[in-house]
Amino acid sequence: MNKYPPWKYAIIALTLVIGFLFAVPNLFGEAPAIQVSGLRANKADDAIRKQIEETLKVANIRHESILVDDNSIKVRFPDTDTQLKARDAVQAKVGPGYVVALNLVSDSPAWLTAIGAKPMYLGLDLRGGVHFLLSVDMKAVMDKAVDRYNGEIRNLLREKKIYYSGLAREGDKVVVRFKDKALRDQADKLLVSQVPDLNLRDTSAGEDFQITATIKPEAATRTRDSALQQNITTLRNRVNELGVSEPIVQQSGPDRILVQLAGVQDTARAKDIIGRTASLEVRMVAEELASSPGLDAFEAYKSQSAPFGTIKLTDDRGATVLVRNSLVITGERVIDAQPNFDQQSGGPIVTVRLDAAGGRVMTQTTRENVKKRMAMILVEKGKSEVLTWPSINGEFGSNFIITGMPSVEESKNLALLLRAGSLAAPMEIIEERTIGPSLGAENIKMGQNAVIGGFIAIAVFMCAYYMLFGLVSVLALGANLLFLVALLSMMQATLTLPGIAAIALTLGMAIDANVLINERIREEVRAGMSPQMAIQAGYDRAFDTILDSNITTLIAGLALLVWGSGPVRGFAVVHCLGILTSIFSAVVVSRGLVNLIYGGKKKVAKLSIGDTSWQQKAAA
């Protein structure tokens, strides 16, 4: 009667073995490692792996394993001191085309890793790391867009030889003035066809004919969205160069970006790179306004406002520099940047390479402005600083250098920022949290204690109240926990504190199904049914109730998953998976155990299910 066919037991055994294999890597913890990743077209392949092995061998640095994964190579070490020595040695060997970052990898045996059994990723609150919430300056986005359209209108009118008497930006508008109506109408027709994103309004005042251009609302929305996405892409590139596994870089609202880097050991460097929201601008120096030659040429303007058509900035010495409003190029045109040393002075520099369009602009600009000064400007957190403003000694195009770096570390950081891409708009960190590994370890310990304590309390109650059937329920609950951890590991999910809370909640909900089954079996025995029939009827009749209650709970979990965000989604994922595993373990696994205990017996005198005062003995 109460017997499973062999194939059912085989399925249960197979799921338990697979569950154990995929869950057990979570018990081994993490080991210090270095992660070698290729930049741009560089690949972290077998040739680089052999270089790394040879470098470690020559330096007499012991490593435990090397894993080639996608475009990165992870090398595991026994301790952090060895890890730091290895990073310096490997970085010197592979060169600037590769990033060598500190990381943590699973300490599980190699044979488990070979079959794809990996531990869950730990979230920021469990592993430690950094959290940033950045606000994008949308006003700067629109200001830059107006400047861009201003330059585009000027170039179009010059190209078509439509002469204007004045062209200037006024707030969020571009105003073009003409001396006669025919020229204005000709320009109007041209701009309508060539710049469809602008609203044009014609006005006249005596002999002054004007076109006032403003950005259309839909174009403005598109510009803001594009800027936000470009900033997100740029930040992701920077994070990739830091070598962080499983980073979170995502939009949070219409003008905010969330960045979470879990497991980062060098949090100071991560904060410096992510927190530095720098972009590069190249502008011509307004030399016609200089009062004297040399680096103090604009000292007379130190306490004055900038003249019309110029911007007043300062360099690293605090000297005043006047630059033109019009941009030559921005960091968007940079395709590569590397730290280096000046062959003459020996000081740190950054060599920059531009794309084809940027190279053409730079060639034309330098050709027309030989012996004049060009300023390299770093825009960071809404503030602009002139890095260097040297004289143009001759025409150059796609390749140039940035001098004036205060230190080697600063040149490395600037090169990284330029390689990762230019930000479309300045950003400001409005929320910042750094969680140390010790606090993360404490959170893990408290979460483990909560789950283990809850499991023990449930086990004591079930065994005391339901005797042998209670023990079966506890074993099924253990299988449920095993399946849940294995599923999360297979999915490479990120476990957070809310996820641990969901695991603890799942234990309480999962045992509820066994309570329903055990109570149903009790009722059937009390009604006079034989023990064997009571077991079958108890499982069959309790299943509908178990299914209904779990479906309603699953609906609530799916709602959290669909409409929730952040920690709420993490809770919902574990919650929904726990419901599915609890149904399987409470019904299939527990009944398989009961069938093993009672199914081979033709006659069962009584069931060890507690409260024996009302149990009926089986008929002879």
LINWODA-V942937 format. One record per residue. N is the residue number from 1. RES is the residue in one letter. PSI is psi in radians with two decimals (999 if undefined). OMEGA is omega in whole degrees, -180 to 180 (NA if undefined). D_FIRST is the distance of its C-alpha to the first C-alpha in whole Angstrom. Layout:
BEGIN
N,RES,PSI,OMEGA,D_FIRST
N,RES,PSI,OMEGA,D_FIRST
END
This chain:
BEGIN
1,M,-1.21,-178,0
2,N,1.26,180,4
3,K,2.44,173,6
4,Y,2.51,171,9
5,P,2.74,-177,11
6,P,-0.62,-177,14
7,W,-0.54,177,16
8,K,-0.74,177,15
9,Y,-0.61,179,16
10,A,-0.68,179,19
11,I,-0.78,179,20
12,I,-0.79,-180,19
13,A,-0.73,-179,21
14,L,-0.76,179,24
15,T,-0.63,178,24
16,L,-0.72,180,25
17,V,-0.81,180,27
18,I,-0.73,178,29
19,G,-0.72,180,29
20,F,-0.77,-177,31
21,L,-0.67,-177,33
22,F,-0.30,179,34
23,A,-0.53,-172,34
24,V,-0.49,178,36
25,P,-0.39,-180,39
26,N,-0.23,-179,40
27,L,-0.23,-172,40
28,F,-0.22,180,43
29,G,-2.82,-176,46
30,E,2.66,-180,49
31,A,2.63,178,52
32,P,2.52,-178,55
33,A,2.93,168,56
34,I,2.57,179,59
35,Q,2.12,-180,58
36,V,2.08,-179,60
37,S,2.52,179,61
38,G,2.56,177,63
39,L,2.46,177,65
40,R,-2.11,-175,66
41,A,-0.11,-179,66
42,N,2.45,-179,66
43,K,2.38,174,62
44,A,1.47,-173,61
45,D,-2.87,-178,60
46,D,-0.56,178,60
47,A,-0.74,177,63
48,I,-0.65,178,63
49,R,-0.72,179,60
50,K,-0.66,176,63
51,Q,-0.76,-179,66
52,I,-0.81,-180,63
53,E,-0.74,-180,62
54,E,-0.70,179,66
55,T,-0.79,180,67
56,L,-0.63,179,65
57,K,-0.79,180,66
58,V,-0.68,-179,70
59,A,-0.02,-180,69
60,N,0.77,178,67
61,I,2.09,-177,64
62,R,2.28,175,61
63,H,2.74,-176,58
64,E,-0.59,179,54
65,S,2.76,175,53
66,I,2.23,-179,54
67,L,2.15,176,52
68,V,2.10,-175,53
69,D,1.97,-179,52
70,D,-2.10,-179,53
71,N,0.61,178,57
72,S,2.73,177,57
73,I,2.21,-180,56
74,K,2.25,180,55
75,V,2.15,-176,56
76,R,2.47,-177,55
77,F,2.80,-177,57
78,P,-0.46,-178,56
79,D,2.96,-175,58
80,T,-0.55,179,60
81,D,-0.80,177,63
82,T,-0.67,179,63
83,Q,-0.79,-179,61
84,L,-0.72,177,65
85,K,-0.72,-178,67
86,A,-0.66,-179,65
87,R,-0.81,-178,65
88,D,-0.73,-178,69
89,A,-0.76,-178,69
90,V,-0.71,-180,67
91,Q,-0.69,179,68
92,A,-0.52,-178,72
93,K,-0.83,-173,70
94,V,-0.35,175,69
95,G,-3.10,-173,71
96,P,-0.17,179,71
97,G,-0.01,-178,69
98,Y,2.60,177,66
99,V,2.21,176,65
100,V,1.89,-174,64
101,A,2.64,174,62
102,L,2.48,-179,60
103,N,3.08,175,56
104,L,2.38,178,53
105,V,2.87,-180,50
106,S,2.46,179,47
107,D,0.27,-179,47
108,S,2.76,-178,44
109,P,2.71,-176,44
110,A,-0.57,-177,45
111,W,-0.52,175,42
112,L,-0.73,178,40
113,T,-0.62,-178,43
114,A,-0.55,179,43
115,I,0.10,177,39
116,G,0.20,179,40
117,A,1.87,-178,39
118,K,2.67,179,41
119,P,2.86,173,41
120,M,2.63,170,41
121,Y,2.51,178,45
122,L,2.40,-179,46
123,G,3.09,-177,48
124,L,-0.67,-176,52
125,D,-0.23,180,51
126,L,-0.52,-175,49
127,R,-0.29,-173,51
128,G,2.80,-180,54
129,G,-2.74,-177,57
130,V,2.59,180,59
131,H,2.25,177,59
132,F,2.47,167,61
133,L,2.05,-174,62
134,L,2.44,178,65
135,S,2.20,-179,67
136,V,2.31,-180,68
137,D,1.60,-178,72
138,M,-0.44,176,72
139,K,-0.71,178,76
140,A,-0.60,177,77
141,V,-0.84,-178,74
142,M,-0.61,176,76
143,D,-0.76,179,80
144,K,-0.63,179,79
145,A,-0.73,178,78
146,V,-0.73,177,81
147,D,-0.69,-179,83
148,R,-0.78,178,82
149,Y,-0.59,177,83
150,N,-0.83,178,86
151,G,-0.64,-180,86
152,E,-0.74,178,85
153,I,-0.76,180,88
154,R,-0.79,-179,90
155,N,-0.69,180,89
156,L,-0.82,-178,89
157,L,-0.67,178,92
158,R,-0.71,-179,94
159,E,-0.71,-179,93
160,K,0.06,178,94
161,K,0.78,173,97
162,I,1.88,-170,97
163,Y,2.31,179,99
164,Y,2.73,-180,98
165,S,-0.28,179,100
166,G,2.51,178,98
167,L,2.09,-177,94
168,A,2.73,174,92
169,R,2.33,177,89
170,E,1.69,-177,89
171,G,-2.14,178,86
172,D,0.37,-179,83
173,K,2.74,171,86
174,V,2.13,-176,88
175,V,2.18,178,91
176,V,2.26,-178,93
177,R,2.46,180,97
178,F,2.78,-179,99
179,K,-0.32,177,103
180,D,2.82,-174,103
181,K,-0.60,-178,100
182,A,-0.77,178,100
183,L,-0.72,179,99
184,R,-0.76,-180,96
185,D,-0.66,178,95
186,Q,-0.74,177,95
187,A,-0.68,179,93
188,D,-0.84,-179,90
189,K,-0.72,180,90
190,L,-0.82,-176,89
191,L,-0.61,178,86
192,V,-0.68,-177,85
193,S,-0.56,-173,84
194,Q,-0.45,-179,83
195,V,1.31,-175,81
196,P,-0.21,-178,79
197,D,0.03,-177,78
198,L,2.44,167,81
199,N,2.24,-177,82
200,L,2.34,179,86
201,R,2.19,-179,88
202,D,2.37,176,92
203,T,2.75,179,95
204,S,2.49,176,99
205,A,1.67,-177,101
206,G,-2.10,179,105
207,E,0.17,-179,105
208,D,2.00,179,102
209,F,2.22,-172,99
210,Q,2.66,166,95
211,I,2.15,177,92
212,T,2.07,-177,89
213,A,2.28,174,86
214,T,2.69,-178,82
215,I,2.34,178,79
216,K,2.57,-178,77
217,P,-0.74,-179,74
218,E,-0.59,177,71
219,A,-0.63,178,73
220,A,-0.75,178,73
221,T,-0.76,179,69
222,R,-0.68,179,69
223,T,-0.77,180,71
224,R,-0.76,179,69
225,D,-0.72,179,66
226,S,-0.71,179,67
227,A,-0.73,-180,68
228,L,-0.77,-179,65
229,Q,-0.63,177,63
230,Q,-0.69,178,66
231,N,-0.69,178,66
232,I,-0.78,179,62
233,T,-0.74,180,62
234,T,-0.76,179,65
235,L,-0.66,177,63
236,R,-0.70,177,60
237,N,-0.72,179,63
238,R,-0.72,180,64
239,V,-0.72,179,61
240,N,-0.65,180,60
241,E,-0.37,174,63
242,L,-0.26,179,62
243,G,0.60,-179,59
244,V,2.31,177,57
245,S,2.46,178,53
246,E,0.92,176,51
247,P,2.72,174,54
248,I,1.99,175,54
249,V,1.85,-174,57
250,Q,2.80,179,56
251,Q,2.45,178,58
252,S,1.47,-176,58
253,G,3.12,-174,60
254,P,-0.39,-176,63
255,D,0.46,-178,65
256,R,2.66,-179,63
257,I,2.28,179,61
258,L,2.27,177,58
259,V,2.13,176,58
260,Q,2.18,-179,56
261,L,1.70,-178,56
262,A,2.49,176,53
263,G,0.16,179,54
264,V,2.16,179,58
265,Q,-0.73,-179,59
266,D,1.29,-175,63
267,T,-0.51,-180,63
268,A,-0.75,179,66
269,R,-0.69,178,67
270,A,-0.75,179,64
271,K,-0.67,-179,66
272,D,-0.75,-176,69
273,I,-0.81,-179,68
274,I,-0.68,-178,66
275,G,-0.43,178,68
276,R,1.82,-177,71
277,T,1.00,-170,71
278,A,2.59,170,74
279,S,2.75,-175,75
280,L,2.41,173,78
281,E,2.50,175,81
282,V,2.13,180,85
283,R,2.70,175,88
284,M,2.48,177,91
285,V,2.39,180,94
286,A,1.32,-173,96
287,E,-0.40,-179,99
288,E,-0.27,179,102
289,L,-0.01,-178,101
290,A,2.39,180,102
291,S,-0.29,-180,105
292,S,2.73,177,105
293,P,2.85,175,103
294,G,-2.99,-174,101
295,L,-0.24,178,98
296,D,0.55,-173,99
297,A,-0.46,-174,100
298,F,0.42,-177,99
299,E,-0.47,180,100
300,A,-0.34,-179,102
301,Y,0.14,-175,99
302,K,-0.66,-179,97
303,S,0.24,180,98
304,Q,2.82,175,98
305,S,2.77,-177,96
306,A,2.39,176,95
307,P,2.84,-178,97
308,F,2.38,178,96
309,G,0.10,-179,94
310,T,2.91,176,93
311,I,2.33,179,90
312,K,2.15,-180,91
313,L,3.08,175,89
314,T,2.68,176,89
315,D,-2.98,-175,89
316,D,-0.28,177,87
317,R,-0.10,-177,91
318,G,0.06,179,91
319,A,2.54,180,94
320,T,2.41,177,94
321,V,2.29,175,93
322,L,2.18,179,94
323,V,2.78,-178,92
324,R,2.68,178,91
325,N,-0.70,-174,89
326,S,2.37,179,88
327,L,2.53,170,85
328,V,-1.07,173,86
329,I,2.93,173,82
330,T,3.08,180,79
331,G,-0.21,178,76
332,E,-0.42,-178,74
333,R,-0.05,-178,76
334,V,2.21,177,76
335,I,-0.26,176,73
336,D,2.57,177,74
337,A,2.30,-177,75
338,Q,2.45,175,76
339,P,2.55,-178,77
340,N,-3.02,179,80
341,F,2.44,177,84
342,D,2.21,-177,87
343,Q,-0.45,-178,89
344,Q,-0.92,-176,92
345,S,-0.38,-177,92
346,G,0.02,-179,88
347,G,2.80,-180,87
348,P,2.43,177,83
349,I,3.03,173,83
350,V,2.12,176,80
351,T,2.30,-173,81
352,V,2.43,176,79
353,R,2.28,-177,79
354,L,2.84,174,79
355,D,-3.13,-174,77
356,A,-0.78,-179,80
357,A,-0.77,178,80
358,G,-0.64,178,81
359,G,-0.67,178,83
360,R,-0.78,180,85
361,V,-0.76,-179,86
362,M,-0.67,178,87
363,T,-0.85,-179,89
364,Q,-0.75,-178,91
365,T,-0.81,-178,91
366,T,-0.56,178,92
367,R,-0.66,-177,95
368,E,-0.16,-174,96
369,N,0.64,177,97
370,V,2.42,-178,98
371,K,0.01,175,99
372,K,2.91,-176,98
373,R,2.50,177,95
374,M,2.34,-176,91
375,A,2.29,171,89
376,M,2.03,-170,85
377,I,2.28,175,83
378,L,2.09,179,80
379,V,2.05,-174,79
380,E,2.16,179,76
381,K,0.71,178,75
382,G,-0.03,180,77
383,K,2.43,-179,80
384,S,2.35,177,82
385,E,2.36,178,84
386,V,2.01,178,86
387,L,-0.80,180,85
388,T,2.61,178,88
389,W,1.21,-176,91
390,P,2.91,175,93
391,S,2.56,177,96
392,I,1.92,-177,95
393,N,-0.34,180,97
394,G,2.97,-179,96
395,E,2.35,173,93
396,F,2.83,-174,90
397,G,-1.80,-170,87
398,S,-0.31,-176,83
399,N,2.28,175,83
400,F,3.07,-179,85
401,I,2.66,174,84
402,I,2.07,179,84
403,T,-3.06,177,86
404,G,0.27,179,87
405,M,2.26,-177,83
406,P,-0.41,-177,84
407,S,2.89,178,81
408,V,-0.71,-180,79
409,E,-0.68,179,76
410,E,-0.67,178,77
411,S,-0.65,177,78
412,K,-0.79,-179,74
413,N,-0.75,180,73
414,L,-0.72,178,75
415,A,-0.72,178,74
416,L,-0.79,-179,71
417,L,-0.72,-179,71
418,L,-0.67,178,73
419,R,-0.71,-177,71
420,A,-0.29,178,68
421,G,2.80,-179,70
422,S,2.51,174,72
423,L,2.43,179,71
424,A,-0.40,-179,72
425,A,2.67,176,72
426,P,2.67,177,73
427,M,2.71,179,70
428,E,2.36,177,70
429,I,2.01,-180,67
430,I,-0.22,176,67
431,E,2.33,-177,64
432,E,2.29,177,63
433,R,2.37,174,61
434,T,2.12,-179,60
435,I,2.07,-178,57
436,G,2.75,178,58
437,P,-0.57,-179,55
438,S,-0.70,177,55
439,L,-0.69,177,54
440,G,-0.74,179,52
441,A,-0.64,178,50
442,E,-0.70,177,50
443,N,-0.71,178,48
444,I,-0.78,-179,46
445,K,-0.77,180,46
446,M,-0.68,178,45
447,G,-0.75,177,43
448,Q,-0.74,179,41
449,N,-0.66,180,41
450,A,-0.78,-179,40
451,V,-0.81,-179,37
452,I,-0.75,179,36
453,G,-0.75,178,37
454,G,-0.71,-180,35
455,F,-0.77,-180,32
456,I,-0.75,180,33
457,A,-0.74,178,34
458,I,-0.74,-178,30
459,A,-0.76,-180,29
460,V,-0.80,-179,30
461,F,-0.83,-176,30
462,M,-0.75,-180,26
463,C,-0.65,180,26
464,A,-0.61,-173,28
465,Y,-0.59,-176,26
466,Y,0.14,174,22
467,M,-2.18,-177,22
468,L,-0.68,178,20
469,F,-0.54,175,18
470,G,-0.69,177,22
471,L,-0.72,177,22
472,V,-0.75,179,19
473,S,-0.69,179,21
474,V,-0.74,177,24
475,L,-0.70,177,23
476,A,-0.64,178,21
477,L,-0.68,176,25
478,G,-0.71,177,26
479,A,-0.66,178,25
480,N,-0.77,178,26
481,L,-0.69,178,29
482,L,-0.82,-180,29
483,F,-0.72,-177,28
484,L,-0.82,179,31
485,V,-0.69,179,34
486,A,-0.74,179,33
487,L,-0.78,179,33
488,L,-0.63,178,36
489,S,-0.72,178,38
490,M,-0.69,-180,37
491,M,-0.12,-175,38
492,Q,0.77,179,41
493,A,2.77,178,41
494,T,2.05,-179,44
495,L,2.27,178,43
496,T,3.10,177,45
497,L,-0.77,174,45
498,P,-0.56,177,43
499,G,-0.70,177,41
500,I,-0.69,176,40
501,A,-0.67,178,40
502,A,-0.62,177,37
503,I,-0.79,179,35
504,A,-0.72,178,36
505,L,-0.66,180,35
506,T,-0.67,178,32
507,L,-0.81,180,30
508,G,-0.66,-180,31
509,M,-0.63,-178,29
510,A,-0.70,-179,26
511,I,-0.36,178,25
512,D,-0.65,179,26
513,A,-0.71,178,22
514,N,-0.61,176,21
515,V,-0.76,178,22
516,L,-0.77,-180,21
517,I,-0.84,-178,18
518,N,-0.73,179,18
519,E,-0.62,178,20
520,R,-0.71,177,18
521,I,-0.74,177,15
522,R,-0.79,-179,18
523,E,-0.70,-179,19
524,E,-0.69,177,16
525,V,-0.72,179,16
526,R,-0.58,180,20
527,A,-0.03,176,19
528,G,0.10,-180,18
529,M,2.59,180,14
530,S,2.69,-178,12
531,P,-0.78,-179,11
532,Q,-0.78,179,7
533,M,-0.62,-180,8
534,A,-0.67,179,11
535,I,-0.84,-179,10
536,Q,-0.80,-178,8
537,A,-0.66,-179,11
538,G,-0.80,180,13
539,Y,-0.74,-177,13
540,D,-0.79,-174,13
541,R,-0.40,178,16
542,A,-0.32,-174,18
543,F,-0.73,-179,18
544,D,-0.73,179,21
545,T,-0.74,178,23
546,I,-0.78,-178,23
547,L,-0.78,-179,24
548,D,-0.83,-177,26
549,S,-0.65,-179,28
550,N,-0.58,178,28
551,I,-0.77,179,29
552,T,-0.68,178,32
553,T,-0.63,178,33
554,L,-0.64,178,33
555,I,-0.77,178,35
556,A,-0.70,179,38
557,G,-0.69,178,37
558,L,-0.62,177,38
559,A,-0.73,176,41
560,L,-0.65,-179,42
561,L,-0.69,-176,42
562,V,-0.81,-173,44
563,W,-0.16,179,47
564,G,3.04,178,47
565,S,2.75,176,49
566,G,-2.25,-178,49
567,P,-0.53,180,47
568,V,-0.73,178,45
569,R,-0.68,177,44
570,G,-0.74,176,43
571,F,-0.76,-175,41
572,A,-0.69,180,39
573,V,-0.89,-180,38
574,V,-0.68,-180,36
575,H,-0.83,-178,35
576,C,-0.76,178,34
577,L,-0.65,179,32
578,G,-0.60,178,31
579,I,-0.77,-179,29
580,L,-0.77,-180,27
581,T,-0.55,-179,26
582,S,-0.64,178,25
583,I,-0.79,-179,22
584,F,-0.82,-176,21
585,S,-0.70,-176,21
586,A,-0.60,-176,20
587,V,-0.92,-172,17
588,V,-0.91,-176,16
589,V,-0.81,-178,17
590,S,-0.67,179,16
591,R,-0.61,176,12
592,G,-0.70,178,13
593,L,-0.76,179,14
594,V,-0.72,179,12
595,N,-0.60,176,9
596,L,-0.62,-177,12
597,I,-0.82,-173,13
598,Y,-0.28,-174,10
599,G,-0.48,-178,7
600,G,-0.06,-178,9
601,K,2.23,178,10
602,K,-0.73,180,9
603,K,2.29,177,11
604,V,2.08,-177,12
605,A,-0.80,179,16
606,K,2.87,-180,16
607,L,2.41,176,15
608,S,1.40,-176,18
609,I,0.28,177,19
610,G,2.83,177,23
611,D,1.05,-173,25
612,T,-0.09,-176,23
613,S,-0.45,-178,26
614,W,0.07,-179,24
615,Q,2.48,179,20
616,Q,2.43,177,19
617,K,2.60,180,18
618,A,2.60,179,15
619,A,2.54,-178,16
620,A,999,NA,17
END
